Amino acid sequence: MMKYEDFPNRCVKCNRADVPLIKFRTAFSFLESSSTSSIFSRSFRRREEWSTYSIAFPVCRKCKNKFRRYQVFRLIKNLLYFINIFTPIITINLVFFNPKVGFPFNISPLIFSVGLTVTLVLIYKYHPHRIRNYIEIDKGGRVLIKNPSYEEEIYKHKMVKDLENKYEINKVPCPKCGSLIRKDVDFCNSCGKDLRIH
């Protein structure tokens, strides 16, 4: 899994490098299926389970707010799914147990709920600030960035980081425990000392 430090110093969404960058953490969940079969028997079993990968990537403050708005929208959509459980109950109550309410008003809650859900799902799918429009994680946990130039830059950036770690280049001793750490890290990997300037 790629770490925040492995990303180049520019925003994943707008590609700006001349602004302060912030960590934006999000989780990618998908249904992973695995099949098992026995040699001695003809039994075949398919098992499905949810896998979740969490990743932090660099964004500018403006893009972070846009991604946050998308996450709030996603929460509203999920909340509507929960509300939809009660809509058929209300409709059945109006149709069978309250004859004073006639057609089409007795089925109006169901029609309204279904229409609103379909609209929100379509907006959610094609939302301009959808995180998956810019970054995705495959089933192996590999980070996929939907920008060819950024992908190439990440490869070069990661190669430089690997060489720095191998030959201990651009490393300084921790003021507390003395272990070698990179200059740009916020905390010591060994003792956890806060290295940010207060």
Buried (B, 14 or more C-beta within 10 A) or exposed (E): EBEBBBBBEBBBBBBEEEBEBEEBEBEBEEEEEEEEEEEEEEEEEEEEEEEEBEBBBBBBEEBBEBBEEBEEBBEEBEEBEEEBEEBEEBBEEBBEEEEEBEEEEBBBBBEEBEEBBEEBEEEBEEBEBBBBEBBBBEEEEEBEBEBEEBEEBBEEBBEEBEEBEEEEEEBEEBEEEEEEBBEEBEEBEEEEBEBEEE
